[in-house]
Amino acid sequence: AMALETASYLTLAVGSSVIVLSAGRFLGGVACGMAFSALPMYIAEISEDSVRGFLNTLNQISVNSGSLLMYSLGPYLSYAYLHYIMLGICGVFFLLFPLLPQSPYSLVKKHKVCEARDTLLWLREGSAISQVERELLVMQDMIQESKAQSGSVVELFTSRGNRRALTICATLLVFQQITGISVLIFYTEKIFQMTGTSLSSSICSLIIGVIT
């Protein structure tokens, strides 16, 4: 996902035609979709029950913080420089990503139980070994269960319950986009310029970023 995001920012930084910019934006959208699918799963697999909800909340807070960063830097930097800064952030991610632990669930699925135990001991530093062993057993049971009940992509459409869930999720996402929220976000500064407010349009946009 981050490789696509990097390609997106690079394309947006150097591109000038509508086709190139659209391609860059498309890559960014695909990368975001992949990240929003994988990140909550990874957080759920490495975190304890007591903090899982809080950590997943940080995901949305990080998204809003990124928007606030754009509102803060955008008015004072050129279009290209803004994307170069984003490329720098992507570079920091690539440097730090190897330091992240592999998911214990993923390790158990690959039959690397010892490595999964070591990872859990590191993640649950301070917890009793017996507690870690119990959690590892629960993981193994859950993985065996999921293998027994594993379905296919086709079942998303053939199962009535899955179709209903898919329809609800897709409908919510469609309504989110057709409300025009993306247009408001992209043109916030211009909208405030047109209102003739005494405050700087950049400051107004920054306030919107803080509120949202």
C-alpha positions in Angstrom: 0.0 0.0 0.0 2.8 2.5 0.9 4.6 1.7 -2.4 1.4 2.7 -4.3 1.1 5.8 -2.0 4.7 6.8 -2.8 4.1 6.3 -6.5 0.9 8.4 -6.2 2.7 11.4 -4.6 5.6 11.1 -7.1 3.1 11.2 -10.0 1.2 14.1 -8.5 4.5 16.0 -7.9 5.9 15.7 -11.4 2.7 15.4 -13.4 0.9 18.2 -15.2 -1.7 16.7 -17.5 -5.1 15.7 -16.3 -4.5 12.0 -17.2 -1.3 11.8 -15.2 -2.8 13.6 -12.2 -5.9 11.3 -12.4 -3.6 8.3 -12.5 -1.7 9.5 -9.5 -4.9 10.2 -7.6 -6.2 6.7 -8.5 -3.1 5.1 -7.1 -3.5 7.1 -3.9 -7.1 5.9 -3.6 -6.2 2.3 -4.1 -3.4 2.6 -1.5 -5.8 4.1 1.0 -8.3 1.4 0.4 -5.6 -1.3 1.0 -4.3 0.5 4.2 -7.8 1.0 5.6 -8.4 -2.8 5.2 -5.1 -4.0 6.5 -4.4 -1.6 9.3 -7.4 -2.4 11.6 -6.7 -6.1 11.1 -3.1 -5.7 12.1 -4.0 -3.6 15.1 -6.6 -6.2 16.2 -4.1 -9.0 15.9 -1.3 -7.5 17.9 -3.2 -5.6 20.6 -4.8 -6.7 23.8 -8.5 -6.6 24.2 -8.4 -3.7 26.7 -6.7 -1.3 24.3 -7.9 -2.6 20.9 -10.7 -0.2 20.5 -8.6 2.8 21.5 -5.8 1.8 19.1 -8.3 1.5 16.2 -9.6 4.9 17.1 -6.1 6.3 16.6 -6.4 5.2 12.9 -9.1 7.8 12.2 -7.4 10.4 14.4 -4.3 9.9 12.2 -6.3 10.4 9.1 -7.7 13.7 10.5 -4.2 14.7 11.6 -3.0 14.2 8.1 -5.7 16.5 6.8 -4.8 19.1 9.4 -1.2 18.9 8.2 -2.3 19.6 4.6 -4.4 22.6 5.8 -1.4 23.9 7.8 1.2 23.5 5.0 -0.8 23.8 1.8 -1.3 27.6 1.8 2.4 28.3 2.3 4.1 25.7 0.0 4.0 25.2 -3.7 2.0 22.3 -5.1 5.1 20.3 -5.9 6.9 20.9 -2.6 3.9 19.8 -0.7 4.0 16.4 -2.4 7.8 16.2 -1.9 7.2 16.5 1.8 4.6 13.7 1.6 7.3 11.6 -0.2 9.6 12.3 2.7 7.0 11.0 5.1 6.7 7.9 3.0 10.4 7.5 3.2 10.3 7.6 7.0 7.6 4.9 6.9 9.9 2.7 4.8 12.7 3.1 7.3 10.5 2.3 10.3 8.3 -0.4 8.9 10.9 -3.2 9.2 10.9 -2.5 13.0 7.3 -3.5 13.3 6.6 -7.0 14.7 4.9 -9.5 12.5 1.4 -10.4 13.6 1.3 -13.4 16.0 -1.8 -14.6 14.1 0.2 -14.6 10.9 3.0 -16.5 12.4 0.7 -19.1 13.9 -1.0 -19.6 10.5 2.5 -20.2 9.1 3.1 -22.8 11.8 5.8 -20.6 13.4 4.5 -21.0 16.9 7.8 -20.3 18.7 8.2 -17.0 16.8 4.6 -16.2 17.6 5.3 -16.8 21.3 8.4 -14.6 21.2 6.4 -11.8 19.5 3.6 -12.0 22.0 6.1 -11.9 24.9 7.6 -8.7 23.4 4.2 -7.2 22.8 2.9 -8.2 26.2 6.0 -7.1 28.1 5.3 -7.3 31.8 2.6 -9.9 31.5 2.9 -13.4 33.0 4.2 -16.1 30.7 1.1 -18.2 31.6 -1.1 -15.4 30.3 0.8 -15.2 27.0 0.6 -19.0 26.7 -3.2 -18.8 27.1 -3.5 -16.1 24.5 -1.4 -18.2 22.1 -3.7 -21.2 22.6 -6.8 -19.0 22.0 -5.1 -17.8 18.7 -4.5 -21.4 17.6 -8.1 -22.4 18.4 -9.4 -19.3 16.5 -7.3 -20.1 13.5 -8.4 -23.7 13.4 -12.0 -22.5 13.6 -11.5 -20.0 10.8 -10.0 -22.7 8.6 -13.0 -25.0 9.2 -15.4 -22.2 8.4 -13.4 -20.5 5.6 -15.4 -19.4 2.6 -14.7 -18.0 -0.8 -15.2 -14.6 -2.4 -18.2 -16.1 -4.3 -20.0 -16.5 -0.9 -20.0 -12.7 -0.6 -22.7 -12.7 -3.3 -24.3 -16.1 -2.9 -24.9 -15.9 0.9 -28.0 -13.7 1.8 -26.4 -12.4 5.0 -23.1 -11.5 3.3 -25.0 -9.8 0.5 -26.9 -7.7 3.0 -23.8 -6.7 4.9 -22.0 -5.9 1.6 -24.9 -3.8 0.4 -25.1 -1.8 3.7 -21.3 -1.1 3.7 -21.3 -0.2 0.0 -24.4 2.1 0.4 -22.8 3.9 3.3 -19.6 4.5 1.3 -21.5 5.7 -1.8 -23.7 8.1 0.3 -20.5 9.4 2.0 -19.1 10.4 -1.4 -22.3 11.7 -3.2 -22.9 14.1 -0.3 -20.1 16.2 -1.8 -17.9 16.1 1.2 -14.8 15.5 -0.9 -15.5 18.7 -3.0 -15.9 20.7 0.2 -12.6 19.4 1.5 -10.7 20.0 -1.8 -12.1 23.6 -2.3 -12.4 24.7 1.3 -10.0 27.7 0.9 -11.7 28.9 -2.3 -15.1 28.6 -0.7 -14.0 30.8 2.1 -12.5 33.3 -0.3 -15.8 33.6 -2.1 -17.7 34.3 1.2 -15.7 37.5 1.7 -15.0 36.7 5.4 -12.6 39.1 7.2 -10.5 36.1 8.3 -7.9 34.7 6.0 -9.2 31.8 3.9 -6.1 29.8 5.0 -7.0 30.4 8.7 -10.6 29.4 8.0 -9.5 26.2 6.3 -7.1 25.5 9.3 -10.0 25.9 11.7 -12.1 23.4 9.6 -9.2 21.0 9.8 -9.0 21.3 13.6 -12.8 20.9 14.0 -12.9 17.8 11.7 
